[in-house]
Amino acid sequence: MENFKLVECVPNFSEGRDMSVIKQITDAIETVDGIKLLNVDPGFATNRTVVTFVGAPENVVEAAFRAVRKASELIDMRRHKGAHPRLGATDVLPFIPIANITLEECAQLARSLAKRVYEELGIPTYNYEAAANRPERRNLAVVRRGEYEFLHKRMSDPKDAPDFGPATFTEQAAKSGATIIGARDFLIAANYNLNTTSTRRANAIAFDVREKGRPQREGGRPNGKPMKDANGNIIMIPGTLKGTKAIGWYIDEYGIAQVSMNITDIKTAPLHIAFEEVSRAAAARGVRVTGTEIVGLIPLNSLLEAGKYFLRKQQRSVGVSQSELLKIAIKSLGLSDLTPFKPEEKIIEYLMAKDDTAKKLVDMTCKAFAEETASESPAPGGGSIAAYAGALGAALGAMVANLSSHKSGWDDKWETFSNTAEEGQKIMAELLGLVDEDTAAFNKIMAVFAMPKETDGDKTARAAALEAATLYATKVPLRTMQASLKVFNIVKEMALNGNPNSVSDAGVGALMARSAVLGADMNVRINAAGLKDKAAAKKLIDEAAKIVKEAQALEREVLEIVNKKIMG
């Protein structure tokens, strides 16, 4: 599945109040095989629902078409009112590359869908962002200019007409409006909650920070006439956040104003930096940001980086668990200010894994894991146990680093210990992954024995599959050895310079790492013995032997340091 193409689609429908309508639209999406519906996020005040689904490109395009068709049947734009700008029943529909597909390929999908929507449904369509046929239409705000109420005038203007559609405002266009279809990179839609009801102040804050900024006005007066350059274009004063678009609005449902922001470049303007900048701009105008509302989904890494950012501001170690980083991010950004923020429903990676029914060893309790190991099943076996031992060694190293970073009187060392703890967390995560991968490698070998062996062709295919599975089963414990060897750097550093009260924990970490290396080495050798390619087998065994020798030497070093400190 390495080359499996995965596309995300995030259509926005102009209905956020009638759940029966929303359900019919999402049901239409789910009629397509291979589609996974990740999120449905209705907004009462905006009267708008953001839907997120993923799948293979051709499946996503078909699901998107069915959604547009169903929305055009159920939503009449002549009766629609809401706080959010909109142009049609299906207002905007972007394709987003997730895996093994380019942005340009997604743009091609968008153009072909836009053409089909008009030809088969009679709905006018515009292309935007990466799919734009005109440079100015890369900007969604330009495409949606005047909203639905101005569409009847635009359609007859050659400069403003849809990319696909009639030159007149048809009955179908009157009912469904126009749909804006495009392709873009992943964006985060975030609304920053303000302790004010003033839309004017919210807009002012939005203009302070958004990349586009605000018009430069004569005399610098708020009500002054916008100034223009020699070509007649309005001169803009750029905002402070590149890669962002923002407006201010009042949400009756919550009784507050918000700065509504699309972060279109999450590398240039990470969520936490945008939050800090909106907070700064708000404070300069006597307003406070009370929290953040995430619309739709968010990548896990955006929240992990936010958690690390706020821990660093406190001079606290960032080498903590993923759940702890999420807790810090949620609290610091005020993600539960309006409604409880549920990571399992809002984080895209968690939703992708939600329906994964495969039983993972690392998700078991300690007791259940031990009982499963003790059962008559041959897996998990020594390879998985070795990987888990290595993970525990890394965990102990990270623990000593975290304790040291918080030790009274060592405030000037917090960052050094934080870096060590963070490295320990990375190694631990790698080894935890190898716990299940070692069992999966064993299962691959077992699967080969179920292959047919009736004909010569069957036997040839079976032999090739067995060789490949055995090679894989040999390389996995070698990776466990390589990862476990890295544990010694951490526990040695912590034995030398960490909190002296925890030096024994560093020593136990070294013992666990050594056990992991020696245990995994046994698995390398027993699996390599089954390889037909003896040259490849020897190379793997020789590499493993080097790691064993190095691990044993490092263990002696660490234990010597530990014992000296214990003895005083």
N, C-alpha and C positions, 0 to 999 in steps of 0.2 A: 504493500500500500504506500510505499515511499513516494511514488509519483502521482498519487491520487490528488486531483485538483479539487480544491474546496473554495467556494465563493459564499460570501455573506450578502444578504439583501435586507435592507432596512426601509421598507416603504412606510410612509406616513399618510394615514387616512383621515379625512375630515369628518370624523365621528368619534367622540370620546365619552358620550353619555348613554347611548343605547347599546347595552351589552349584547343584545340579541343580534344587532347588525354586525358588531365587531366579531361575534362568534361565527356568523355565517361567512365572513371574509376569511377568518383564520381556518375555518373548516375547508374552504376552497383551496387554500394553500396546502393543507395536509392531505388532499386527495392525490397529490403527486408522490410517487414512490421515491424513497431516498431523501426526503426532506425532513429536517429536524427543526421544529418550531422552538426557538430558544426563549423568546420573551414577548409578552403583549403588555404594553404600558399605556393605558388610557388616561387622558387628562380631562377633567370635567370643565374647568375654566377655559382651557384652550380649545375644547371640543375637538380633540385630535387624539389619535392613537398611533403610537410607534410600535411596529411589529418587527421582530428580528428572526430570520430563519437562515439556515445554511444547508449546503448540499453540493453535489456536482454541478458544474456550470449549466448543462442542458436542463437538468431538473429544476434548478433555481429559476431559470428563465421561464419555464413552463408554469411553475407555481406563481411567479410574479404576474404573468399574463392572466391567469385565472383569478388572482386577487383583484387586479384592475377591473376585469370584467364584472366580478361580483359587486365591487364597490360602486361601479357605474349604475348597476341595477338598483342598488339600495339607497344611495345617497343623492339627494337633490340639492345642488349647490345654491339654487335660488332661495332656499330656506335656511342656509347654513350661517351661523354666527359663532364666533369664537375669538379668543384673545390672540391666537397665533396667526401670523400671515399665512395665506393659502391661496392656491390658484385652481385647485380641482379636488374632486372626490378622492382620488389617489393623488395627493399633492406632489410629493417628491418620492422618487424611487431610485436609490443608488445601489450599484453593485460594488462590492468591496473585496479585493483579493485577500484570501486568508492563507492558502497553501498551494504552492506549485503552479501559480497562475499570475500573470503580470497585470498591472493596472491597464495597459493598453488592450489586453485581451478582454478585460472587463468592460472597457469602453466600447469595444466592438459588439459585445453582448447587448449593451445599452442601446446602441444605435439600431441594431436589428430588432430589438423589442419595441422601440419607439415606432419604427416603421410598421410593425405588425399590429400594434395597438390602434394606430390610425386606420390601417387598411381593413382590419377585421371588425373593429368596434366603432370606428368613426370618431374616436376621441382625439382631439388635437394634442400633439406632443412636442415638447422642447427637449433638447439635449443640453446637459450642463457639465461642469467640472471637466474631467479628463475626456468625456465624450462630446464636448462642445464642438459644434461645427463652425462657430465664430468665436474669436478670442474673448469678446466682451461677455459671452454667455458662459464662460467658466464660472462666473460669479452668480451664485444662486439668487442673491438679492436683485441683481439686474434682470434675471429671467422672470422673477416673480413680481416685478415692478407693477404697481397699481392693483395687484391681487385680482381676484375673480371679478370684482366690480368693473375693472377696466379692460377685461379680456375682449369684450365685444368691439372695442375700438382698435385694439392691437391686431386683431386677426386680419383686418383689411389693409393694414400698413405693411408693405413689403419689407421694411426695415425691422419690423417688430413682430412679424407673423411667426407662427410655429414652424419648427423644422419639418414637421409632417402634419398637414391639415388643410382644410379648405380656406378660401379667402373670405368666407362669410361666417357669421355667427349662427351656426346651425342649431336645430332643436337639441341635438345630442350634446353640442358644446354648452348650450345653456344649462342643461341638466347636470352634466358631469364636469364641466369646466375643462381645464387642460391638465395634462400630467407631465411632470418634469422628470426625465429619466437620464441617469448619468452614471458615472463611475468615480470613485474617490478612494483615498486611503482611509484607514480607520480614523474616525473622529470621536471625540467625547462631547456629548451634549450635557452641559451643566448649568443649572440655575442657582445663582447665589442669593440666598435669602437676606433681606435687609430689614432693619428695625424702623422702617418708615413705610408710609402709604403713598409717598410722592413718586409718581411716574417720572416727573421732570428730573428729580434728583437721581433716580435710578438710571435714566437715560444719560445724564451728565457723567455718571460714574462709568457707564458702558463706553461712552465716547472717549473718556480719559484713557481707557486701557486697550480698546480694540485696535487692531492693526490699522484699519482705515482711518481711525481718529475722527476729527470733526472739521467742519469748514472754518477757514480763517475768516473772521468778520472785521469789517471796517471799524477802526478805533478800538478793537479788542472788546467791543461791547457784545453781550449775549444776544441782543436784538439787532445788532448791526447787520448791514447788508453783506452777504457772502462775497468775498473777494475772488476775482478771476485772473487767470494768467493771460498772456498775449494771445493764446488760442481760444480764449473764451471758456476754459475749463475752470471749475471751482478749485481754489487752492485749499488743500487739506492739511491740517496739523496732525501728523501721525500719532497714534496711541502708543502705549508702552509695551504692549504684548504682541509680538509677531505671531502669525499663525492662528489668530483668533478673530471671530466675528461676534458682535454682541449688540444687544438692544436692552432697553429698560421697559418694564411693564408692571402693571398692577394685577395681582391674582385675587379675585374676589373670594375664591374658595378658601384661601389661606388668610385673607385680610392683610396682605403685605405686598410690597413691591419687590421685584427681583431684577437682578442683572442676568439676562438669559444669554448664555454664551455657547458657541460652537468652537471647540478647540480642534482646528483642522490639521494642525501639525503638533502632535503630542510629544515629539522629541524636543522641538524648539520651545514649546510652552507646556510643560508637564502640568497635570491637574493641580498639584500642590503649589506650584509657582503662580499659576493663574489665580488660585485662591488668595495667596498672599498679596498679589498685586491689586486684586479687586478690594481686598480688605484695606490696603494702604490708601487707595483712591477714595474709598468710602469714608475712612477716618478723616481724610483731608476735607471732606464736606460735612463733617459732623454726623456721619451715619456709620452704623456698625453692621458687619456681616455676621449673621447669627448661625448660618449653616449652609450646606450645599445639597441640592437635589440633583441626583443623576437621572437623566432621562434615557431610557433604553439600557444598554449594557456597557460594561467597562472592562478593559483588559486587566487581568490580575496584576501584571507588573506595574501598572499605573498606581495602584493602591499600595503595593509593597514598597515602591520608591517613595511614596508619600509618607508611609510609616517610618522609613529610614530617615527621611528629611526631618521630620518632627522630633525623632529621637536624638538626632545629631544636634538640633537646636538646644536640646536639654542636656547635651553632653552625656548622653546615655549610650550604651552599647547597642549597635544595630544587629549584632549576631544572635538574634532571638528567633523563635519559631515563626513560621508563616502566619499562624493564627494570631500571635501577639502583634506582629506588624500590622495586620488588618485591623485589629482592635484599636491600635494607636491612630491609624489613618482615619477610621470611622469617627472616633472621638474628636480628633484634631480638625477634621474638615466639617464636622457637624452633619454628617450624612444622615443621621436619624433625627434631625431637627424637626421635620414635618411629619414623617412617617418612619417606622422602623426600617433600617437598611438591612436587608437579608442577603449576605454574600452568595448564598447558594442560588439566589434568584437573579442577581444582578451582575455577577462576574462571569464573563463568557466562557472561560476555561472550566469553571465549575459546572456550568450548564451543559457543556459538551460532554462531560464525564458523568452527568447525572444518571443517564440511562444505561451506563456500563454495568452490566450485571455480573461481570467476571469477579470471582472471589479473590481478593488480594490478601496475601499473608500479612503485609504491613498494616492492614486495617484491622487486624484481629487484636484482641486483648493479649497481654503477655501470657495469661493462663491458657487461652484458646490456642495460641500459637504453639505453646509447649505440648498441649494435648494433641494437636494436629501432627506435630513432629513425631510424637510417640505412637501414633496410630499405625495400622498395618500398611498404610499407603507408603510407597517408597519416596514420595515427595510431599513436603520439603525434606531435603536431605542435608548432607554435610556442606554442600556448596552454599545453600541458602543460610544455614546457620553461621558459616564463616563470614558471609557478607553482613549478617546482623551483628556479629561480634565486632566487626570493623566499625559499623555504624555506632555502636555503643562506645567504642574507643574515641571516635570523633566527638560524640556527644559529651563525654567527660571532659575532653579538652576544651570544648566550647563553654561548658559550665564553669570551669576554673577561670577562663578568660572573662566571662561575664561577672563572676564574683569579684575578680580583681579590678574590673573597671569601675565597680561601685564601692570599692574599699575606701574608707575614710582616710584622708590624707594623700591619696593617690590621684587626685583630680586631674593633675597634669598628664597622667598616663592613660586617661580613659580611651582616647582614640586608638592608641596602639593595641590595647586589649580588645577594643571593639573590632578592629580589623582581624585580629586572631579569631575571635568568636565567630565572625562572619565567614571566615574561611572554614572553620570547623563545621558550621551549618551546611556549607556547600558540599563538603566531603561526606557528611552524614547523609544528605539527600541523595548523593550519587550511590552510596552503598545501600541505602534503603531500596532504591530502584533495582539494584542487583539482587536483592533478596528474592523478588518475584521473577526477575529475569532468569535466574539460575534454575528455578523450577520450570519456567517456560521452556528453557533449553532442553531439560530432561524430557518434557512432554513432546517436544518435536521429535526426539529419537523414538519415543513410544509410538508416535503417529506413523512413522515409517514402517513399523512392523505390521501395521494394518493395511499397507498397500498391497495390491494384487501381485502375484508372482507366478502366474499361469504360463505366460509366454516369455520368449527371450527378451522381447521389448520391455515387458513388465519387470523382468529381473534386472535389466540394465538401468531402467529408471529408478528402481528400488535401491540399487547399489549406489547410484549417484546421489540420491536423496539422503541415504544413510551417511555417506561421506560428508556431505554438506552439513547435516545436522550434528554429526560428531565434531566437526571442526568448530562449529558455533558453540557447542557445549564445552569445548576446550578453551575457547577464547573468553567466555564469560567469567569463569573463575580467575583467569589471568588478569582480567580487568579488576576483579575484586582485590587481587594482590596489589596491583598498581595503585588503586585508590587507598587501600589500607596502609600502604607504605607512607603515604602523605600524612597520615595521622601522627607519625612520630615527630615530625617537625613541630606540630602544635603542642603535643604533650611535653616534649623536651623543653620548648620555650616556656611553658607554664611551670614546669618543675624548677627551672632556673629562676624565673622572674615573676611568677604568678603569686597569688596569695599564699603565703607559707602554710596557712591553716588547711589548705586544700591540696597540699603536695601529694598526699597519698592517692587522691583522685586522679592526678596526672599519672601516677605510677600504675594504677589499675587500667587507665586508658592505654598505656604502653603494652600491658599484658594482653589486653583484648585485641590490640592491633596485631601483636605477634601471633596470637591464636588464629586470627583471621587469615594472615599470610600463610601460615603453615597448613591450615585446613584447606584453603583454596588451592595450595600447591598440590596436595594429594589429589584433588579433583582434576587439576590440569593433567597430572601424570596418568591417572587411570583412564581419562577420556582420550588422551593422546595415544594411548596404547591401541585404541581401536581404529586409528587412522591408517588408511592404505598408503597415504603419502608420508613416508617415513622421514623425508627431509623436512617437511613442514612440521611434523611431530617433534623432531629433534630441536628445531628452532624454538618452538613454544616451550619445551621442557627446559632448555638452556636459559631462556629468559626468566622463567620462573625460578630456577635455581639461583640466579643472581639476586633476585628480589629477596629470596629467603635468607641468603647470606647477609645482605644489607640490613634486613629487618632484625635479625638476631644481634648484630653489632649495635644497632640503635637501641634495641631493648636494654642491652647491658648498660649503655651510657645513661639512659633515663633512670633505670633502677638504681644505679650508683648515686646519681644526684639525689634521688628521692630518699634513699636510705641514709645518706649523710645528713640531709636536713631533718629527718625524723630523729636521728641520734643526737642532733644538736652539735 
